[in-house]
């Protein structure tokens, strides 16, 4: 599987401390193999899934049978609300 990332995810990932960045990159490699703590989202975020990495959530969607698109990433306490705001801003 191929993984692509939004600008938000790419910027967020580069700002992480080295140990956290290593954990996230390992989890993303597992995602490419279809493994990890993955759960489909419901409600207004249906169509997206989340990858849980401790207190971090990476929200993504499968764009084709061979590609995942990382849409948004942040800590668990803010990721869902910020992603909703991000989507609303794109609709405007």
Secondary structure, DSSP 8 states (H G I E B T S, - for coil): -EEEE-HHHHHHHHTS-HHHHHHHHHHHHHHHTT-SEEEE--GGGTT-EEEEETTEEEEEEEEETTEEEEEEEEETTTHHHHHHHHHHHHH-
